Amino acid sequence: MIKKILVTAFAFLVSLLLVACDHLATNPNDFTNWLDSNDATDLNNDDVIDETDYSLFLLLNDYTLWLNSDDAADFNDDRVINEDDYVLYRLQNSYTYWLSSSEAADLNNDDIIDEDDYDLYLYPTISDYSMWRDTLDAMDLNDDQVVDEDDYAIYLTYLEFAGDYEITNFSYTGLANDYIGDYIFLVDFEDYLSDITITVDHAGQVSTTLSNALIDKLDYTYSIILEALSNMTITKLSASLVAIDTATTIDSLTVNFSLYLTPIEGGFSTSYTISAYETNPVMTFNLMKVS
């Protein structure tokens, strides 16, 4: 019961999308075999190797699957989506593929071709580091006690996400008596949206502020939700998929969550089926950047 409450409340509070990506659906047996192989790696850098990484692995290694997915795009602007675009997609989303390609080079002139060079390949504007270094945005984002090019690479990675967000266009389809916390009825949750502020910083950390009134209504679920909200990070998985990852403790066990967002102009669009409830109610809303 407590897990059901957490999942529902957490999905509302951070405005996330658990995307039903049919084109990325995985066979459990295939996933298990992959997980036991040398190919299993943390492709989305969330410190967990899971189904999301397997889905990315499939896209990076199956041209037909990619071509029929939302990630397929005309990357070279020749008005055709084909193998040439797939090469660019793989270069932009796989360090291993880049490292084995002719594009791999010692871009920072340290006599080693590694992840630092790949960062430079992905973010060529890093040459503007000296200008960034003199701004208020320059800070130690990786906590290594030094403000340097590594921090600038992190800054560029999360620049598109950084800002404040609000929840708009909320709708709920489900039973009128479904609730969380101290009887916050889901059908009435729109009344609480103005009590929620969401901010993403330049290190990809996501923070959520709740009003005291909402905290009181969340009742005994608040401490669990607070831990989850304190651990949130955002990651761009592909052109059409963004993840917010977090973890919290339930009954002395650490539970990891990876929830997904689909980008739209000015923010994210959401549609979430609450499978923890027998009636499978659905909520939809947008998470829009306001500053």
BAFI-3210 file (N, C-alpha, C; in Angstrom, 3 decimals, decimal comma, padded with zeros to 6 digits):
// residues 291
n [1|2|3|4|5|6|7|8|9|10|11|12|13|14|15|16|17|18|19|20|21|22|23|24|25|26|27|28|29|30|31|32|33|34|35|36|37|38|39|40|41|42|43|44|45|46|47|48|49|50|51|52|53|54|55|56|57|58|59|60|61|62|63|64|65|66|67|68|69|70|71|72|73|74|75|76|77|78|79|80|81|82|83|84|85|86|87|88|89|90|91|92|93|94|95|96|97|98|99|100|101|102|103|104|105|106|107|108|109|110|111|112|113|114|115|116|117|118|119|120|121|122|123|124|125|126|127|128|129|130|131|132|133|134|135|136|137|138|139|140|141|142|143|144|145|146|147|148|149|150|151|152|153|154|155|156|157|158|159|160|161|162|163|164|165|166|167|168|169|170|171|172|173|174|175|176|177|178|179|180|181|182|183|184|185|186|187|188|189|190|191|192|193|194|195|196|197|198|199|200|201|202|203|204|205|206|207|208|209|210|211|212|213|214|215|216|217|218|219|220|221|222|223|224|225|226|227|228|229|230|231|232|233|234|235|236|237|238|239|240|241|242|243|244|245|246|247|248|249|250|251|252|253|254|255|256|257|258|259|260|261|262|263|264|265|266|267|268|269|270|271|272|273|274|275|276|277|278|279|280|281|282|283|284|285|286|287|288|289|290|291]
n.u [000,825|001,930|003,869|002,316|001,057|003,309|004,325|002,203|001,861|004,411|004,611|002,719|003,774|006,298|005,745|005,934|006,516|005,682|006,544|004,832|006,459|006,023|007,619|009,963|009,613|010,522|011,520|011,276|012,954|014,941|016,012|017,087|019,065|020,708|021,465|023,152|025,313|028,389|027,717|026,030|025,700|025,799|024,165|022,763|023,877|022,908|023,698|022,569|021,980|019,562|016,245|015,900|018,467|018,830|016,897|017,972|020,329|019,325|018,291|020,659|021,874|020,294|019,257|016,792|014,899|015,485|014,868|012,133|011,397|010,737|013,087|014,349|015,600|016,331|019,381|021,487|020,384|019,600|017,150|016,319|015,796|018,022|020,624|022,872|022,053|021,605|024,181|025,158|023,408|024,231|026,872|026,408|025,237|026,591|029,434|031,220|030,805|031,599|034,299|035,396|035,227|036,096|035,883|036,854|039,219|042,109|041,072|041,568|044,235|045,826|047,202|045,729|042,913|039,798|036,899|036,828|037,565|035,429|033,381|034,160|033,763|030,978|030,160|031,136|031,226|032,657|034,933|034,362|034,851|036,504|035,095|032,744|033,875|034,203|031,720|028,768|027,668|029,690|030,861|031,727|030,624|030,915|031,876|034,664|036,342|037,484|037,065|036,633|037,206|035,759|033,559|032,377|031,580|029,605|027,834|027,023|025,760|023,394|022,198|019,957|017,868|017,890|016,212|013,043|009,915|006,400|003,250|000,834|-002,368|-003,667|-005,325|-007,558|-008,583|-010,518|-011,594|-013,673|-013,127|-010,464|-007,421|-004,568|-002,243|-003,510|-006,277|-006,135|-007,812|-007,456|-008,801|-009,192|-006,700|-005,620|-006,146|-004,042|-001,782|-000,667|000,763|003,170|006,509|009,033|012,426|015,277|018,731|022,049|023,570|022,004|020,399|017,264|014,929|012,167|009,655|007,298|004,228|003,420|000,806|000,242|002,147|001,187|-001,183|-000,183|000,609|001,577|002,996|004,807|007,549|008,748|008,319|009,730|012,412|012,683|012,240|014,472|016,557|016,526|017,529|018,052|018,158|019,068|018,021|017,594|016,663|013,944|013,290|013,461|014,756|013,895|015,562|015,569|015,746|014,435|013,630|011,796|010,211|012,724|014,120|015,954|014,588|014,683|013,745|012,912|011,611|009,861|009,990|008,474|009,654|008,267|007,516|008,808|008,720|007,550|005,376|002,842|001,537|000,098|-000,486|-001,865|-000,996|-000,929|-003,359|-006,416|-008,285|-006,828|-006,442|-005,957|-003,735|-003,029|-000,833|001,068|004,470|005,864|008,418|009,084|010,952]
n.v [-001,193|001,255|001,594|001,894|004,318|005,997|005,848|006,935|009,531|010,556|010,586|012,544|014,809|015,459|015,654|013,703|011,501|008,250|006,707|004,892|003,273|001,627|000,878|000,361|-001,776|-004,619|-008,023|-010,049|-012,310|-011,890|-009,533|-010,442|-012,194|-010,354|-008,800|-010,495|-010,536|-009,317|-007,023|-005,510|-002,434|000,712|002,738|005,142|006,489|006,512|005,148|002,676|-000,435|-001,310|-001,985|000,305|000,917|-001,341|-000,946|001,324|000,181|-001,576|000,260|001,460|-000,522|-001,599|-000,832|-000,851|-000,905|001,556|003,256|003,102|004,297|007,015|008,351|008,512|010,750|013,516|014,043|015,080|016,950|016,493|016,011|013,420|010,491|008,203|005,644|007,247|009,209|007,573|006,800|009,252|009,529|007,375|008,134|010,354|009,301|007,149|006,449|004,309|003,531|005,894|005,935|003,861|004,793|006,816|009,382|009,686|011,330|012,971|015,443|017,263|017,357|015,817|013,560|011,273|009,435|009,683|009,733|012,472|013,664|012,845|014,325|016,827|016,442|016,132|018,570|021,074|023,789|024,122|025,519|028,041|028,181|029,888|032,271|031,486|030,863|033,265|034,026|034,118|031,635|029,807|027,187|024,636|021,928|019,169|018,566|018,294|020,024|021,826|024,268|023,750|022,651|020,281|020,834|022,747|021,204|019,658|021,698|022,501|020,168|020,073|022,445|022,901|022,029|023,464|025,566|026,965|025,317|024,792|023,124|022,404|022,232|020,010|016,875|014,299|010,957|008,763|006,996|008,809|008,562|007,807|008,321|009,964|010,196|012,316|012,045|013,372|013,754|012,331|013,235|015,841|016,956|018,989|021,314|021,606|022,174|024,718|024,867|023,694|023,878|023,459|022,949|022,825|022,475|023,514|021,274|019,171|018,437|017,983|019,856|020,113|022,084|022,180|023,445|024,264|023,576|021,556|019,677|018,969|017,715|015,504|013,904|010,918|009,940|011,814|011,869|009,771|010,518|012,926|012,092|010,852|013,062|014,545|013,257|013,456|013,395|014,570|013,249|013,230|010,912|010,424|012,013|012,058|011,243|011,661|011,191|011,083|010,250|008,632|007,708|006,064|005,133|002,377|000,602|-000,145|-000,835|000,110|001,725|002,118|004,498|005,140|007,417|008,750|011,332|013,091|015,338|018,543|021,607|024,097|022,627|019,648|016,953|014,975|011,743|009,456|006,277|004,988|002,253|000,999|001,187|-000,621|000,114|001,373|004,311|007,381|010,070|013,220|015,866|018,910|019,849|022,774|025,081|028,032|029,917]
n.w [000,000|000,829|-001,092|-003,366|-002,816|-002,717|-005,369|-006,835|-005,689|-006,065|-008,842|-009,463|-008,076|-009,146|-011,760|-013,990|-016,835|-017,466|-019,979|-022,452|-024,471|-027,141|-029,260|-028,065|-026,494|-024,559|-024,595|-021,769|-021,447|-023,386|-022,381|-019,948|-020,865|-022,183|-019,993|-018,670|-020,290|-021,855|-023,110|-021,583|-020,230|-018,475|-020,138|-020,010|-017,962|-015,263|-013,104|-012,825|-014,308|-016,431|-017,835|-019,372|-020,300|-021,864|-023,844|-025,091|-025,990|-027,925|-029,806|-030,621|-031,991|-033,940|-036,916|-038,320|-036,252|-035,048|-037,208|-037,293|-035,002|-032,644|-032,421|-034,831|-037,189|-039,423|-039,353|-040,817|-042,430|-045,131|-046,106|-046,120|-044,282|-043,352|-043,519|-043,172|-041,363|-039,219|-038,529|-037,540|-035,374|-033,756|-033,241|-031,654|-029,413|-028,344|-026,707|-027,038|-029,701|-031,019|-030,225|-031,676|-034,189|-037,117|-036,297|-033,764|-031,819|-030,381|-028,900|-026,887|-026,683|-024,865|-025,262|-025,020|-026,019|-024,923|-022,668|-022,103|-024,486|-025,999|-024,844|-025,742|-028,443|-028,529|-027,519|-029,001|-028,499|-026,279|-026,501|-025,743|-023,106|-021,576|-021,553|-020,215|-017,782|-016,540|-015,726|-013,552|-013,621|-013,594|-011,770|-009,315|-010,445|-010,398|-007,951|-007,349|-006,191|-007,908|-010,402|-013,669|-017,126|-017,108|-015,495|-017,071|-019,252|-018,028|-017,409|-020,008|-020,824|-019,317|-019,846|-021,493|-019,919|-017,556|-015,258|-014,103|-013,550|-014,263|-013,652|-016,041|-017,815|-016,632|-016,348|-015,246|-015,317|-013,763|-010,773|-008,495|-005,811|-005,429|-003,748|-002,122|000,652|003,241|002,388|-000,199|-002,916|-006,055|-008,291|-007,683|-007,700|-009,182|-007,835|-006,134|-007,566|-007,823|-005,535|-005,906|-006,896|-009,319|-010,029|-012,123|-011,956|-013,157|-012,951|-013,405|-011,307|-009,780|-008,089|-005,872|-004,500|-001,925|-000,630|002,811|003,409|001,558|002,305|004,838|004,077|002,750|004,758|006,383|004,239|003,452|004,355|002,989|000,358|000,376|000,561|-001,937|-003,616|-003,000|-004,188|-006,939|-010,362|-013,719|-017,018|-020,412|-022,622|-025,294|-028,422|-028,135|-025,600|-022,162|-018,902|-015,431|-012,628|-009,457|-005,939|-003,046|000,361|001,360|003,765|004,884|002,618|-000,269|-002,967|-006,393|-008,848|-012,198|-014,189|-017,025|-019,584|-022,293|-024,648|-025,522|-027,258|-025,296|-022,945|-021,341|-022,223|-020,741|-019,955|-017,954|-016,718|-013,847|-012,699|-010,279|-009,097|-009,191|-011,112|-013,023|-013,445|-015,353|-015,808|-017,279|-018,243|-018,664|-018,284|-017,982|-018,889|-017,137|-016,578]
ca.u [000,000|002,770|004,536|001,320|000,891|004,512|004,411|001,175|002,180|005,658|004,326|002,053|004,543|007,409|005,190|006,722|005,842|006,136|006,158|004,569|007,150|005,819|008,722|011,101|009,207|011,544|011,172|011,988|014,031|016,014|016,649|017,890|020,266|021,568|021,977|024,224|026,359|029,355|027,133|025,236|026,382|024,928|024,207|022,187|024,668|022,119|024,272|021,791|021,836|018,198|015,552|016,119|019,737|018,623|016,174|018,940|021,236|018,645|018,245|022,003|022,388|019,279|018,878|015,365|014,186|015,677|014,188|010,704|011,215|010,653|014,436|014,802|015,502|017,235|020,462|022,407|019,598|019,534|015,728|016,098|016,227|018,596|021,762|023,790|021,537|021,792|025,579|025,249|022,704|025,088|028,006|025,969|024,634|027,385|030,886|031,919|030,742|032,462|035,695|035,850|034,991|037,130|035,673|037,571|040,496|042,581|040,616|042,106|045,702|046,486|047,815|044,820|041,566|038,929|035,598|036,983|037,530|034,060|032,645|034,502|033,106|029,542|029,927|032,255|031,256|033,483|035,990|033,944|035,047|037,088|034,022|031,896|034,646|034,099|030,321|028,278|027,298|030,868|030,924|032,237|029,426|031,196|032,357|036,052|037,051|038,113|036,175|037,429|036,494|034,805|032,345|031,755|030,912|028,372|026,965|026,450|024,898|022,093|021,768|018,610|016,876|017,975|015,175|011,886|008,814|005,081|002,387|-000,334|-003,238|-003,861|-006,618|-007,546|-009,684|-010,498|-012,648|-013,699|-012,684|-009,038|-006,752|-003,266|-002,036|-004,667|-007,430|-006,009|-008,466|-006,721|-009,625|-009,097|-005,301|-005,299|-006,250|-002,795|-000,650|-000,024|001,591|004,347|007,474|010,048|013,598|016,410|019,938|022,984|024,209|021,004|019,672|015,890|014,405|010,732|009,231|005,879|003,711|003,136|-000,541|000,318|002,910|000,266|-002,143|000,499|000,561|002,679|003,756|005,698|008,961|009,206|008,322|010,791|013,679|012,684|012,387|015,814|017,550|016,180|018,405|017,461|019,094|018,560|018,324|017,591|015,966|012,522|013,089|014,214|014,454|014,197|015,895|015,658|015,671|013,928|013,619|010,477|010,343|014,159|014,689|016,153|013,833|015,073|012,703|013,256|010,377|010,259|009,342|008,595|009,783|007,443|008,023|008,660|008,645|007,304|003,991|002,762|000,363|000,546|-001,479|-001,519|-001,297|-001,027|-004,780|-007,064|-009,047|-005,872|-006,777|-004,969|-003,585|-002,221|-000,521|002,310|005,461|006,335|009,450|008,600|012,117]
ca.v [000,000|002,440|001,768|002,427|005,732|006,707|005,936|007,863|010,884|010,974|010,894|013,846|015,910|015,851|015,806|012,837|010,634|006,878|006,594|003,557|003,270|000,305|000,529|-000,017|-002,877|-005,648|-009,360|-010,278|-013,290|-011,221|-008,586|-011,214|-012,669|-009,192|-008,373|-011,418|-010,493|-008,219|-005,831|-004,785|-001,283|001,812|003,640|006,460|007,085|006,742|004,248|001,445|-001,112|-001,813|-002,098|001,513|000,740|-002,366|-000,305|002,156|-000,742|-002,055|001,355|001,739|-001,675|-002,119|000,286|-000,915|-000,491|003,003|003,933|003,111|004,880|008,474|008,909|008,684|012,144|013,914|014,715|015,781|017,954|016,247|015,754|011,981|009,792|006,949|005,115|008,340|009,808|006,589|006,919|010,444|009,221|006,512|008,940|011,287|008,608|006,013|006,691|003,141|003,618|007,011|005,586|002,951|005,439|007,731|010,679|009,710|012,041|013,585|016,823|018,162|017,307|015,271|012,306|010,152|009,568|009,126|010,385|013,919|014,034|012,633|015,508|017,911|016,122|016,395|019,975|021,843|025,157|024,167|026,508|029,266|027,949|031,050|033,242|030,932|030,874|034,596|034,308|033,601|030,237|028,968|026,630|023,271|021,103|017,749|018,453|017,845|021,154|022,630|024,717|023,580|022,254|019,211|021,491|023,413|020,154|019,350|022,867|022,436|018,993|020,313|023,810|022,924|021,710|024,348|026,574|026,689|024,711|024,724|022,083|022,972|021,347|018,756|016,191|013,003|010,052|007,672|007,028|010,030|008,313|007,470|009,398|009,739|010,979|012,599|012,238|014,232|013,003|012,545|014,001|017,249|017,294|020,247|022,395|021,700|022,374|026,007|024,702|022,926|024,496|022,498|023,636|022,015|023,304|023,253|019,981|018,143|018,124|018,448|020,139|020,381|022,741|021,995|024,338|023,613|022,995|020,295|018,753|018,476|016,808|014,264|013,110|010,003|009,647|012,920|011,578|008,911|011,344|013,912|011,444|010,678|014,370|015,060|012,491|013,451|013,923|014,487|012,769|013,121|009,591|010,532|013,211|011,986|010,623|012,220|010,436|011,589|009,094|008,911|006,542|006,335|003,955|001,876|-000,581|-000,419|-001,221|001,200|001,501|003,033|004,848|005,840|007,854|009,280|012,531|013,318|016,787|019,334|022,974|024,812|021,765|018,230|016,522|013,804|010,879|008,450|005,319|004,597|000,820|000,512|001,127|-001,663|000,699|001,975|005,693|008,037|011,511|013,877|017,254|019,420|020,453|023,850|025,957|029,410|030,829]
ca.w [000,000|000,918|-002,379|-004,283|-002,481|-003,117|-006,822|-007,306|-005,245|-006,693|-010,245|-009,485|-007,529|-010,007|-013,105|-014,845|-017,795|-017,614|-021,371|-022,989|-025,757|-027,711|-030,145|-027,244|-025,630|-024,530|-024,139|-020,504|-021,604|-024,115|-021,461|-018,993|-021,562|-022,387|-018,692|-018,297|-021,311|-021,769|-023,732|-020,597|-019,656|-018,037|-021,284|-019,708|-016,870|-014,051|-012,094|-012,771|-015,596|-016,390|-019,115|-020,151|-020,999|-022,889|-024,940|-025,805|-026,674|-029,130|-030,773|-031,109|-032,723|-034,859|-037,769|-038,628|-035,048|-034,926|-038,308|-036,992|-033,675|-032,582|-032,435|-036,211|-037,623|-040,494|-038,637|-041,725|-043,168|-046,569|-046,361|-046,169|-043,066|-043,814|-042,759|-042,823|-040,130|-038,145|-038,114|-036,696|-034,121|-032,939|-032,795|-030,617|-028,275|-027,886|-026,610|-027,590|-031,166|-031,402|-029,976|-032,733|-035,480|-037,595|-035,650|-032,486|-031,908|-029,136|-029,083|-025,851|-026,792|-023,675|-025,722|-024,724|-026,573|-023,891|-022,488|-022,153|-025,901|-026,470|-024,404|-026,658|-029,721|-028,385|-027,187|-029,563|-027,972|-025,070|-026,740|-025,070|-021,677|-020,902|-021,344|-019,156|-016,528|-015,937|-015,400|-012,280|-013,804|-013,406|-010,421|-009,211|-010,605|-010,134|-006,563|-007,240|-005,592|-008,951|-011,476|-014,879|-018,336|-016,788|-015,000|-018,214|-020,020|-017,293|-017,608|-021,349|-020,902|-018,690|-020,127|-022,071|-018,889|-016,394|-015,130|-013,256|-014,297|-013,655|-014,183|-016,714|-018,596|-015,904|-016,410|-014,565|-015,636|-012,804|-009,767|-007,693|-004,437|-005,353|-003,014|-001,503|001,877|004,084|001,504|-001,365|-003,974|-007,297|-009,221|-007,273|-007,481|-009,864|-006,859|-005,374|-008,458|-007,552|-004,338|-006,288|-007,797|-009,754|-010,570|-012,566|-011,958|-014,249|-012,742|-013,644|-010,092|-009,812|-006,756|-005,837|-003,268|-001,631|000,398|004,093|003,351|000,835|003,147|005,864|003,458|002,380|005,973|006,665|003,025|003,104|004,592|001,901|-000,850|000,520|000,207|-003,395|-004,241|-002,724|-004,942|-008,353|-011,405|-015,048|-018,035|-021,779|-023,147|-026,750|-028,861|-027,792|-024,298|-021,039|-017,678|-014,089|-011,797|-008,026|-005,063|-001,708|001,219|001,736|004,623|005,032|001,339|-001,209|-004,201|-007,461|-009,801|-013,427|-014,828|-018,321|-020,102|-023,723|-024,844|-026,429|-027,287|-024,035|-021,761|-021,516|-022,206|-019,893|-019,892|-016,986|-016,229|-012,471|-012,700|-008,901|-008,766|-009,981|-012,225|-013,955|-013,820|-016,208|-015,661|-018,303|-017,948|-019,221|-017,380|-018,847|-018,333|-016,974|-016,518]
c.u [000,869|003,489|003,563|001,142|002,092|004,545|003,423|001,525|003,420|005,431|003,646|003,030|005,673|007,014|005,955|005,860|006,475|005,700|005,933|005,163|007,053|007,000|009,971|010,760|010,217|010,973|011,956|013,145|015,217|016,756|017,555|019,172|021,243|022,229|023,140|025,400|027,310|028,831|026,375|026,068|025,369|024,951|023,659|022,824|023,842|022,534|023,457|021,739|020,486|017,585|015,740|017,418|019,596|017,890|017,100|019,926|020,620|018,607|019,609|022,552|021,395|018,749|017,382|014,523|014,278|014,863|012,689|010,385|011,103|012,023|014,947|014,568|016,535|018,377|021,395|021,694|019,625|018,134|015,412|016,587|016,714|019,794|022,752|023,354|021,734|023,225|025,743|024,561|023,584|026,297|027,629|025,476|025,436|028,867|031,660|031,945|031,650|033,930|036,253|035,695|036,153|037,003|036,459|038,933|040,840|042,294|041,144|043,630|046,397|047,095|046,992|043,473|040,608|037,629|035,690|036,952|036,124|033,169|032,904|033,852|031,624|029,252|031,080|032,327|032,049|034,661|035,646|034,102|035,551|036,038|033,102|032,579|034,519|032,658|029,947|027,864|028,466|030,942|031,387|031,056|029,672|031,847|033,774|036,961|037,783|037,046|036,972|036,563|035,476|033,486|031,610|031,007|029,600|027,354|026,270|025,464|023,492|021,526|020,332|017,522|016,804|016,880|014,070|010,721|007,507|004,260|001,140|-001,139|-003,442|-005,257|-006,470|-008,787|-009,595|-011,630|-012,531|-013,141|-011,240|-008,303|-005,362|-003,205|-003,303|-005,848|-007,266|-006,605|-007,822|-007,505|-009,554|-007,651|-004,897|-005,327|-004,930|-001,594|000,064|000,877|002,899|005,222|008,595|011,179|014,660|017,636|020,891|023,788|023,221|020,253|018,273|015,404|012,936|010,377|007,723|005,453|003,460|001,766|-000,523|001,088|002,015|-000,716|-001,504|000,666|001,788|003,482|004,849|007,174|009,543|009,331|009,468|012,141|013,783|012,916|013,792|016,888|017,375|017,269|017,726|018,529|018,405|018,988|018,417|016,841|014,512|012,257|014,041|013,802|014,747|014,377|015,978|015,627|015,110|013,899|012,190|010,667|011,785|014,836|014,835|015,466|014,233|013,906|013,335|011,945|010,731|009,384|009,483|008,615|008,741|008,024|007,752|008,580|008,432|005,803|003,905|001,454|000,763|-000,616|-001,033|-001,900|-001,400|-002,479|-005,478|-007,784|-008,152|-006,260|-005,629|-004,938|-002,727|-001,986|000,768|003,183|006,196|007,364|008,928|009,748|013,402]
c.v [001,256|002,690|002,345|003,918|006,528|006,905|006,962|009,301|011,413|011,367|012,246|014,964|016,357|015,884|015,004|012,029|009,258|006,445|005,142|003,484|001,874|-000,109|000,147|-001,172|-004,010|-006,967|-009,650|-011,251|-012,686|-010,255|-009,320|-011,711|-011,526|-008,772|-009,238|-011,388|-009,331|-006,933|-004,962|-003,683|-000,201|002,906|005,021|007,107|007,424|005,807|002,977|000,857|-001,805|-001,839|-000,870|001,419|-000,294|-001,782|000,575|001,301|-001,236|-000,965|001,609|000,619|-002,280|-000,951|000,310|-000,469|001,019|003,752|004,053|003,698|006,394|009,133|009,151|010,126|012,423|014,736|015,495|016,743|017,757|015,838|014,278|011,388|008,408|006,552|006,209|009,034|008,864|006,618|008,113|010,218|008,390|007,273|009,842|010,600|007,437|006,348|005,548|003,186|004,739|006,632|004,694|003,556|006,344|009,121|010,811|010,368|012,647|015,084|017,793|018,082|016,859|013,906|011,071|010,442|008,891|009,919|011,910|014,421|013,865|013,802|016,682|017,699|016,475|017,873|020,836|023,270|025,256|025,124|027,851|029,151|029,187|032,120|032,796|031,053|032,205|034,974|033,732|032,140|029,291|028,506|025,181|022,295|019,623|017,509|017,884|018,957|022,012|023,025|024,690|023,155|021,146|019,801|022,184|022,406|019,757|020,467|022,808|021,278|019,302|021,697|023,857|022,662|022,744|025,406|026,141|026,213|024,811|023,636|022,728|021,873|019,982|018,190|014,812|012,214|008,850|007,819|008,278|009,812|007,792|008,632|008,969|010,558|011,108|013,016|013,402|013,435|013,363|013,380|015,506|017,748|018,599|021,429|022,622|022,068|023,689|025,943|023,976|023,744|023,504|023,254|022,617|022,910|022,854|021,977|018,841|017,702|018,752|018,659|020,529|020,973|022,601|022,994|023,562|022,951|021,649|019,258|018,153|017,460|015,483|013,333|012,188|009,634|010,681|012,568|010,708|009,712|012,347|013,324|011,267|012,005|014,925|014,398|012,570|014,056|013,714|014,089|012,727|011,783|009,608|011,802|013,234|011,411|011,204|011,463|011,264|010,358|009,522|007,597|006,981|005,034|003,612|000,592|-001,073|-000,866|000,013|000,845|002,565|003,261|005,524|006,150|008,738|010,430|012,579|014,825|017,347|020,743|023,667|023,946|020,311|017,954|015,172|013,040|009,664|007,587|004,813|003,128|000,243|000,436|000,162|-001,107|001,360|003,392|006,341|009,527|012,030|015,320|017,642|019,988|021,502|024,729|027,393|030,407|030,034]
c.w [000,000|-000,398|-003,403|-004,053|-002,952|-004,619|-007,350|-006,947|-005,940|-008,152|-010,381|-009,141|-008,428|-011,460|-014,145|-015,789|-017,785|-019,001|-021,763|-024,390|-026,360|-028,577|-029,373|-026,313|-025,717|-024,050|-022,862|-020,636|-022,339|-023,206|-020,480|-019,635|-021,797|-021,087|-018,244|-019,268|-021,081|-022,385|-022,733|-019,953|-019,302|-019,098|-020,984|-018,477|-015,638|-012,921|-011,887|-014,175|-015,600|-017,786|-019,997|-020,944|-022,112|-024,095|-025,765|-026,589|-027,982|-030,201|-031,406|-031,978|-033,699|-035,693|-038,054|-037,442|-034,874|-035,970|-038,045|-035,617|-033,764|-032,620|-033,842|-036,663|-038,711|-039,900|-039,561|-042,672|-044,679|-047,009|-046,561|-044,853|-043,482|-042,965|-042,359|-041,532|-038,951|-037,623|-037,176|-035,357|-033,198|-032,412|-031,628|-029,353|-027,743|-027,901|-027,239|-029,112|-031,676|-031,302|-031,077|-034,130|-035,866|-036,980|-034,345|-032,666|-030,552|-029,197|-028,035|-025,744|-025,512|-023,959|-025,378|-025,373|-025,604|-023,797|-022,534|-023,599|-026,468|-026,050|-025,339|-028,028|-029,660|-028,188|-027,691|-029,045|-026,679|-025,248|-026,114|-023,551|-020,962|-020,632|-020,210|-017,803|-015,801|-015,583|-014,047|-012,390|-013,571|-011,957|-010,475|-009,248|-010,330|-008,781|-006,439|-006,731|-006,613|-009,967|-012,772|-016,059|-018,079|-016,289|-016,144|-019,092|-019,359|-017,488|-018,962|-021,487|-020,409|-018,972|-020,642|-021,033|-017,777|-016,414|-014,190|-014,121|-013,508|-014,356|-014,780|-017,396|-017,934|-016,149|-015,788|-014,941|-014,709|-011,814|-008,900|-006,298|-004,349|-004,697|-002,570|-000,227|002,697|003,201|000,537|-002,523|-005,313|-008,295|-008,920|-007,195|-008,160|-008,900|-006,117|-006,250|-008,216|-006,329|-004,628|-007,227|-008,074|-010,423|-010,959|-012,603|-013,066|-014,042|-012,950|-012,406|-010,151|-008,386|-006,856|-004,486|-003,121|-000,555|001,688|004,088|002,643|001,631|004,219|005,287|003,053|003,563|006,077|005,428|002,756|003,280|003,484|000,614|-000,806|000,129|-001,306|-004,102|-004,070|-003,580|-006,454|-009,239|-012,761|-016,063|-019,386|-022,348|-024,667|-027,118|-028,411|-026,412|-023,259|-019,785|-016,446|-013,213|-010,340|-007,251|-003,721|-000,931|001,624|002,531|004,684|003,739|000,444|-002,523|-005,211|-008,410|-011,008|-014,136|-016,031|-018,806|-021,617|-023,982|-025,814|-026,423|-025,950|-022,800|-022,107|-021,472|-021,504|-020,008|-019,080|-016,535|-014,858|-012,294|-011,298|-008,432|-009,719|-011,207|-013,275|-014,385|-014,585|-015,901|-016,801|-017,889|-018,649|-018,102|-018,205|-018,151|-018,292|-016,858|-016,609]
res [m|i|k|k|i|l|v|t|a|f|a|f|l|v|s|l|l|l|v|a|c|d|h|l|a|t|n|p|n|d|f|t|n|w|l|d|s|n|d|a|t|d|l|n|n|d|d|v|i|d|e|t|d|y|s|l|f|l|l|l|n|d|y|t|l|w|l|n|s|d|d|a|a|d|f|n|d|d|r|v|i|n|e|d|d|y|v|l|y|r|l|q|n|s|y|t|y|w|l|s|s|s|e|a|a|d|l|n|n|d|d|i|i|d|e|d|d|y|d|l|y|l|y|p|t|i|s|d|y|s|m|w|r|d|t|l|d|a|m|d|l|n|d|d|q|v|v|d|e|d|d|y|a|i|y|l|t|y|l|e|f|a|g|d|y|e|i|t|n|f|s|y|t|g|l|a|n|d|y|i|g|d|y|i|f|l|v|d|f|e|d|y|l|s|d|i|t|i|t|v|d|h|a|g|q|v|s|t|t|l|s|n|a|l|i|d|k|l|d|y|t|y|s|i|i|l|e|a|l|s|n|m|t|i|t|k|l|s|a|s|l|v|a|i|d|t|a|t|t|i|d|s|l|t|v|n|f|s|l|y|l|t|p|i|e|g|g|f|s|t|s|y|t|i|s|a|y|e|t|n|p|v|m|t|f|n|l|m|k|v|s]
***
